[in-house]
Amino acid sequence: EALGRAAAERRRLAEATEQHAQLDRLADGARHLGRLADLLNAFRNTQVAAVGPRLSAQAAELFGELTDHEYDLLHVDPDTFEIRVSDAGLVYGMGRFSGSEIDLANLALRVAISEHVRFQSGGAVGLLVLDEVFGPLDDDRKERMLLALERLRGRFRQVLVVTHDTGIKHQLPNAIEVVKLPGRRATARVVAAGV
């Protein structure tokens, strides 16, 4: 009986020793993961600090083109990527502006991000897809957006615009119209410019 208890105690001691060793390995792993998280956060902060001003400058340049320099400057917060616009020397959040101005500012930021990705990859961004960017725009802004799209053609090999606005599709140089058919089917046809 004493031998049995001694053997059981040895087994428990061996199990406890193995558990302590496993805990030490897990603690080492946790320390390494914590250090890795710190390094990744520092890398992210460095990247944001470097990218933020470039994105802001590129977005501001395009926003100026899109609005005929109606506003002083567009700012992109490097930490939150929140857009702010200077107007008559004062800086405002986007809540002050109309839906079309907000859309133009967001478009400028999206294009700036695309151009930054192109710059980082060393290649060209071949395709820019814009989905329903004309919806909330008034007629003047739609015209400006069409002019902006024409300017963007020099920056991208293809600009694909998704729109339900029939007036817009006939002003685009090339258009593909999707026509619904019975039975949850559809077909596409090319629409010539100005038709």
KANORFEN-V442996 format. One record per backbone hydrogen bond with DSSP energy under -0.5 kcal/mol. NH is the residue of the N-H (numbers start at 1). CO is the residue of the C=O. If there is no record, write none. Layout:
nh/co
NH/CO
NH/CO
This chain:
nh/co
5/1
6/2
7/3
8/4
9/5
10/6
11/7
12/8
13/9
14/10
15/11
16/12
17/13
18/14
19/15
20/16
21/17
22/18
23/19
24/20
25/21
26/22
27/23
28/24
29/25
30/26
31/27
32/28
33/29
34/30
35/31
36/32
37/33
38/34
39/35
40/36
41/37
42/38
43/39
44/40
45/41
46/42
47/43
48/44
49/45
50/46
51/47
52/48
53/49
54/50
55/51
56/52
57/53
58/54
59/55
60/56
61/57
62/58
63/59
64/60
65/61
66/62
67/63
68/65
69/64
70/67
72/86
73/86
75/84
77/75
77/82
81/77
84/75
85/92
86/73
87/90
90/87
92/85
94/83
96/93
97/94
102/98
103/99
104/100
105/101
106/102
107/103
108/104
109/105
110/106
111/107
112/108
113/109
114/110
115/111
116/112
117/113
118/114
119/115
120/116
121/117
122/118
123/118
126/124
128/158
130/128
130/160
132/130
132/162
137/134
142/138
143/139
144/140
145/141
146/142
147/143
148/144
149/145
150/146
151/147
152/148
153/149
154/151
155/152
156/152
157/125
158/126
160/128
161/159
162/130
162/160
163/161
166/164
168/165
169/165
170/166
171/168
172/168
172/169
175/191
177/175
177/189
178/176
179/177
179/187
181/185
185/181
187/179
189/177
191/175
192/190
193/173
194/170
195/192
